[in-house]
Amino acid sequence: MKTMVISEFKAKCIRVVKDVNRRKQPLLLTIRGIPVATVEPIRSQTGKRILGNVKGAMKISGDIVKTDFSGDWEMNR
């Protein structure tokens, strides 16, 4: 993993973040040689959109608007 001192990162932030995204390699940030943070690219599953990703994975059967559970419960007297 490549390392960089935090002061250099501050000076070159946008360019460094773009480089991390392009190379798909994380970057370790240090202060006086002590690791303090990492900058990592976001890893998408397949580049597909997230919203609606599980469309068609579930089947709804029956009436979900009008539901009657009264027969499923027993009451002790």
Helices and strands as residue ranges (DSSP letters): E 2-5, H 6-11, H 13-23, E 27-31, E 34-39, G 70-72
